[in-house]
């Protein structure tokens, strides 16, 4: 005689097993509390909770750089986006930013023309601008990548 299988029992056990597996996997995924406080802008750029130095850098960037490099460093028709992986610290070090501000920069990577020197921006101000750009880049997944020719 054939024994009848009680499928409802297996269904309940399976349901609980799937729930336990899902909760376990979810505990390994980053949650809202695991990520810096991010605000997503209308152009898709994540804005982190900036350090005090970066907040000053943002103000300086907005006063001196935004006309060419755009709001949130997303670029304009006059200048390239610093929110691009080409500007990661492994390809364009912080020193490259200091030199570009001090001496200007010849056109490369982009067809915007040469960047003129920015003598109104002090080295201390550049330091804060760099902090802003780097924190913004980090919040958007732009990290150090070793430069290869």
N, C-alpha and C positions, 0 to 999 in steps of 0.2 A: 504494500500500500504506500502510496506517495504521500509524504508529509507536506503540508501546506506551509509556505514561508510567510512569516509575518513581516511584510514590507514596511509597514508603518513604523515598526520599531527601528529598522535600519535607516529609514528616512529621518527620523528624529535624531538618531546618533550621528548620521552624516551632516545634518544641519548644524548640530552643535560643534562637530569637528571643523567644519568650514568656518564657523564663527570664531573659534579659538585660533585657527591658523591666520585668519584675516586680522584679528587683534594683535597677534604676535608680529606679523609682518608690518603692520601699521606702526608698531612701537619702534621699528628700525628706520622708518622714513622721517625726514625732517618735518616737524610740525611748525605751525605759525610761531610758536614761542621759541623755536630753535633758530629762526632766521631773524636778522636785524630788522628793526621796524622799517619796512619799505613802503614807499608810496609810489604808485605807478603814474607817470605823467601821461598827458594826452598823446605824446609821441612814443610811448612804450618804454621810456627810460625809467628805471627804478631809482628812486631817491632814498638813500639810507638816512638814518639818524646821524648826521654829520658830527664830527668832533668840533670843539670850539674853534680850533685853528682852521679847519676846513670851512666852517661857516663864514669866517672872515675871508678866507680864500674865495668863497663863492661871491661875496660882495665885490671883491677886487676883480674877479673874473668878469662879473656882470658890468663893471665900470670900464674895463680895459680890453676885454677879449671877445665879448659876446657879439660884437658887430661882425666879426669875421668867423669866429668859431661856433657861433650859435648858442641859443639857450640850451642849457644842460650839455654844452660841448658837442652838439649834434651836427655842427657845420652849417654853412650858408653857401651862397653862390660866390662869396668872396674868400672863403677859407675852409679848410678841411675839418671833418669831425674828429675831435680828440677821443670821442667815444667809438673808436674803431680799433680792432685788434692790432693794427700796425703801430699804434701808439702805446702798446704794452711796454712795461719797464725793461724788457729784454731787448727790444728793438729801439726804442727811444727812451733812454735813461733820463732821470731827473736832470742830470747835467745838460742833456740836449735841450731841455726846456729853458734852462738858465741861459745857455748860449744863444738860442733863438731869440729870446727877449733882448739880450744884450747886443747881439751883432746882427740880428735878422737871420733869415734862413733862405737859401736858394730853393727854388721850386724843385720838389722831388715827390714822388708818389702820386701827386695830384696836379691838375692843370689850373691852379689858382694864381700862378705867378709867385714871385718872391715875397717873403714876409719881411716887412721893414723892421728895423730895430725899434724897440719900445722904451726909449730912455726915461719916460715918466714913471716906469714901474721899477721899484727898487728890488734888490736881491731878496730882502726880507719879504716883500710882497710876493715875489715869484715863488718863494718857499711855501707861502700859504696857498697860493693858487695851485701849485703842484699837489699839495695835500688834498685840496678839494677835488681836483681831477682824478687823482689816484683812488680816493674813496668812492667817487662816482663810478670809475671804471670797475673797481672791485665788486661793487654792488650789482654790476651788470655783467659779471663773468669775464671781464678782461683782466687777465692775470699774467704774470711773468712767463714769457716763452723765450727760450734761447734763440737769438737771432742766427739765421743760417743764410749764407749767400748762395 
